[in-house]
Amino acid sequence: MKLGKVFGTVTPCEVYQGLDGVPMLLVQPLDKHQNPTGEPIVAADSTRMAGPGELIYYESSREAALLLEPWFVPVDDAIIGIVDDVHLLSSEDDSK
């Protein structure tokens, strides 16, 4: 799973069969410290509840295509859920 932040929406002019009603959101991938990493992506929102400003986790490739009904719709990235909080252990705790 990967961490990201939603910063916008995409409105397609045509929708592939099987993706009707699935929101397409602009997502900035983040590292574990919530710093931007890489280029923004368009992700299908399988939760249908995420929106701009929300911290989300998502999956890519084959796993993304399996998240939506029907399976194997043509998506590269799909949102799995909304993140409430991220808690990282301190470097002292990492060594234990």
C-alpha positions in Angstrom: 0.0 0.0 0.0 1.1 3.5 -0.7 0.3 6.8 1.0 -1.0 9.9 -0.8 -3.0 13.1 -0.5 -5.9 14.0 -2.7 -5.6 17.5 -4.2 -8.2 17.5 -7.0 -10.7 15.7 -9.1 -10.8 14.6 -12.8 -13.9 14.8 -14.9 -13.7 12.4 -17.9 -15.6 13.1 -21.1 -16.1 9.4 -21.7 -16.2 6.7 -19.1 -15.1 3.1 -19.6 -17.8 0.5 -19.0 -17.4 -0.7 -15.4 -16.1 2.7 -14.2 -19.5 4.4 -14.1 -19.9 6.4 -10.9 -16.3 5.8 -9.8 -14.7 9.2 -8.9 -11.3 9.9 -10.4 -9.1 11.9 -8.1 -5.7 13.6 -8.4 -3.3 12.3 -5.8 0.2 13.4 -4.7 2.2 10.3 -3.6 3.8 10.8 -0.2 6.6 9.2 1.8 6.2 7.9 5.3 6.9 11.4 6.6 4.1 12.8 4.4 6.5 14.6 2.1 5.7 14.7 -1.6 7.4 12.0 -3.7 7.2 11.5 -7.4 4.7 12.9 -9.9 1.0 13.2 -9.2 -1.3 10.4 -10.3 -5.0 9.9 -11.2 -6.5 7.2 -9.0 -10.0 5.6 -9.1 -11.7 6.0 -5.8 -13.0 2.6 -4.9 -14.3 3.9 -1.5 -16.3 6.6 -3.3 -15.8 8.8 -0.2 -12.4 10.5 -0.5 -12.1 14.1 -1.5 -9.6 17.0 -1.8 -7.3 17.4 1.2 -7.7 13.9 2.5 -4.9 11.5 3.3 -5.5 8.2 1.6 -3.8 4.9 0.9 -3.8 3.4 -2.5 -2.6 0.5 -4.6 -1.1 0.3 -8.1 -1.0 -2.1 -11.0 -2.9 -5.4 -11.0 -4.0 -5.0 -7.4 -5.7 -1.6 -8.4 -7.6 -3.3 -11.1 -8.9 -5.9 -8.6 -10.4 -3.3 -6.3 -13.3 -2.3 -8.5 -16.3 -4.2 -9.7 -16.1 -5.6 -12.3 -12.5 -6.8 -11.8 -9.8 -5.8 -14.2 -11.1 -2.5 -15.3 -8.3 -0.4 -16.9 -6.9 1.6 -14.0 -3.3 2.0 -12.9 -4.0 3.2 -9.4 -7.0 2.9 -7.0 -7.7 4.3 -3.6 -8.3 1.7 -0.9 -9.1 3.9 2.1 -8.9 7.1 4.0 -6.2 7.5 6.6 -7.2 9.0 10.0 -3.6 9.4 11.4 0.0 8.4 10.8 2.1 7.6 13.8 5.9 6.9 13.3 8.1 5.4 16.0 11.1 7.5 17.0 14.5 6.4 15.9 15.2 5.1 19.5 12.1 2.9 19.2 13.2 1.6 15.7 16.2 -0.1 17.2 14.2 -2.2 19.7 
